[in-house]
């Protein structure tokens, strides 16, 4: 990130609304606040509804543009994204390739008075400065057709809820494995996601009742060596997730996939235990 850009950005804690309010009120030149409404990494460090509601009030009062990054959460948290789920409506929101049916494409959504600055006719008629909107895939017919088909499916069927339900099933089965194996780890998430917490500080938690939403951001630490070994163990046992020990669940995943995931976690734990990475 260029210094000229970084110098104009203020970082606020997404788990402390009082400090966030103090930062905003101490800087009169803040034009916009942007965040993932689920928390960073699609809820890896979750954000609460209460935080979002308070942030909406603060920004609205000071006429600051509130932007939700719904690149991941759009159509995953609900048909209307995290903003619909939490009933907190931002001024702008960004969506990525899901709005183009998985093909290259994206969308910037928002209030009409803001998006009018992209419109050739409106800017001329109102004497506004035209904001450029370049894009390699703008008006791409294949992406557009795939996007229309996907949006119809989201509207008329239940892929969002189907993915949420199977993700909950996977989390429940995996957390039962942690209990059975006596490992104080957990897999957590609100929607159609999986986040593995490997508990490097050995905090006393119950995997089946892990209250992740009440935890501060710095709680979700990871030991890189354990993370790498656990992921490799999962791969050996037939399951792969990303390097952050996180995964997104699809509407086409099944109960059989949930069982396979739980079995892979059990196998990976046995491998880690055999070499002393986790204690018996």
N, C-alpha and C positions, 0 to 999 in steps of 0.2 A: 504494500500500500504506500503510495507516494506521501512524502511528508506534508505536502500541501493539502492533501485530503485528510490524512490522519490528524493533523493539527486542528481540523474543523469538526472533529467527532468527539463527543463526550460519551464515556461508557458509564452506564448506570446498572446497579444490581437488580436482576429480575426477581429476587426473593426478598426484597426489602423496599416496600412502597414508601416508607417515610424518608429513606435516603434518596430514593428516586425523585420524590417530590422536592426535596431540598435541592438536589442538583438542577432540576428544571427551573425552580424558582430563583436560583442563583445565577442563571444564565438567560438574559433577556433576548438573546439572538438565536435561540433554538427554533428552527423552522419545522422540523419533523422528528418524530420518534418512530423507529422501526424495530420490530422484534418478531420472533416466531411465537404465535399465540399459544402454542402447546409447550413452549420452552425449547431451548436449544437442542438441535438434533432430533426433532420430532419427539420432544418430551424426555430426552435423556436426563436433562435437568429441568424438571417440570415447572410450569408457571400455573398459579392458581387462578380460578375465576375471579376471586376477590381482588387480586392484583390487577387483572385486566380491567375490571369495572372501575377501580380507583384511577388507573392510568387514563382511561377514557374520560373520566370527569376532569382530571387535571389538564389534559391536553385540550379538551373542548373549552374549558374556562379561559385558557391562555391562547386560544386560536392556533394551536400547534397541530400540524397534520399528523395523524396517527396512521401508520402503515403496518399492515400485517403481512409477513412473509408466509404465505400459504402454499409455497412450492410443494411441500410434502403433505401438509394437513388438508389441503383443498381436496374435497371428496373422500378423504379418509376419516376425518373426525365426524363428518356427517355429510349429507348431500350439499349443504351450504358451508362446509368447512368448519373450522374451529370457531369462526365468528358466529355462525348459526348455533352451534352447540352451546357456546357460552352466552349467547344473546348480547354480544358486545360488537358493535358495528364500527369498523375503522373508516377512515376517510379514503384510504386506498388499500389495495391488496394485490399481491403478485401470485400468479399461477404458472405452473410450468407444463411439461409435455403431456401430463394427463389430460389437459384441456384440448390437446391435439391427438387424443387417442394413443398416446405413447410415441407418436412421431415427433419430429422436430417442430417445436412451436411453444407458445406461451401467451400469457395475457396479463395486461395491467388493467385492473378494475378500479372504479372509484366514483367519487361524486362528479356529477356532470360539469359543474363549474371548474373543476380541476382538469378533467379530460378535454374540455373545450379547447384548451391550448394546443391540442394535437390536431384539431379539425381545421382544414384549410378554409372552408366557407365561414365558419363561426369567427375565426380569428380576424378575417378580413372585415366582416360585418361589425364586429365589436372593437376593432382597432387593437387587438391583442397581439402580443409577440407569439409567433408560431414556434412551437417546440418541435424539433426534428424527431422523427420516430423511424429510424432506419431498422432494417431487419432482413437478413438473408431469406428467411422463410415467410415474410409477410405475404398474405394472400396466397400461400401455396395451396393449390387445389387438393392435393392428396392429404395434407395435414388437416385442411378444413373439413374434408369429407369424413376422415377418421374421427375428428373432434365432434362433429354433429352426431355420428353414430354412438360415440361414447356418452355424450351428454344425454341422448335419448335413453340409453341404458340406465344411467344414473337416475334419470327422472322417473322411468317407468318400472324399473326393477329394483332389486335391493343389494347391489354389489357392495356398497359401503358397509351396511349392517352385516352382511354375510362375512366380510373380511374381519370386522370387529369381533363377531361371535367366534370365529375359528381361532383368532388370536387369543381370545380369553381362554378357550379350551386348551391351547398349547401352553399358555402360562400356568394354568391350573395343574396340568399333568407334569410339567417340568418342576414346578415348585413342590409337588408331592414327591418327586424323585429326590430333591434336596432334603426333604424331611426324612425320607426312608434311609438315605445315605448318611444322615447326621451332619450335613454340610450347611453351614449358615450363610448360604448364598440365596439369591432370589432372582427371578425374572419378573419384570414389571412393565407396565404400560397402561395407558388409558384407552387406546383405540386399537388400530390394527398393526401394532408394533410390538417388538420384543426388545427389551433392554436387560442385559445380564449384569447384575451387581455381584462382584466377587469378593466384597467385604475385606479389603486388605487390612483394616484395623481390627478385624474380628469383633465387630459390634454384635451384641446379643440381639438377634432378630429372629422372627418366626417367618419362614418363607411363605407360608400360607396366609399370613396377615401382615404383610410388609407395607407399612404406611409411608410409601415413597413420596406422596404429595406434601407431607408435612416437613420434609427434609430440606435443609439448605443446599445450595449448589455445591459447596465444597465437600459435602458428605459423599458424593458419588465419585470417589477416587478409584483408580485402578492401578494394579501392579502390572507393568508391561510384560514381565516374564510370564506371569500367571495367565494373562489375557492371551498371549501368543500360544502357550501350551494348550490352553483350553480350546482355542479355536482349531488348532491342529488336531486335537483329540476328537472334536466334532467332525472334522473333515474325514478322518480315518474311519469314523463310524457312520459316514454317509450323509452328513448334514453340513452345510456351509452358511455362515453369516459373515457380516463385514468385520473389518479389523477393530471396530469399536465395540464388538460384541453386541451388535444391534441388527435387527432384521425387520423387514416389512412383510406382512402377511397379505396374501391375495385372496380374492373371493373364490378362487378355484381350488385353494387348499382344502383338504378334507380331514376328517377325523383320523383317517389312516396316517396322514402326514403328521398330525399331532402325536400319535403314538410313536411314529418313527423318530420324531424329534426328541421325545422323552427318552426313548431307548438310547439314542445317540448321546444324550447328556449323561445318562447312567454309565455308558461305556467310557466316555471321556473322563468322568470322575474316577472310575476304577483305574484308568491309566495314570492319572495325576497322583492318585493315592499310592500306586505301586512304586512310583519314583520319588515319593516324599514331598511333592509340591503341596499337597494338602494332607493334613494329619488324619490319622484314623480316629 
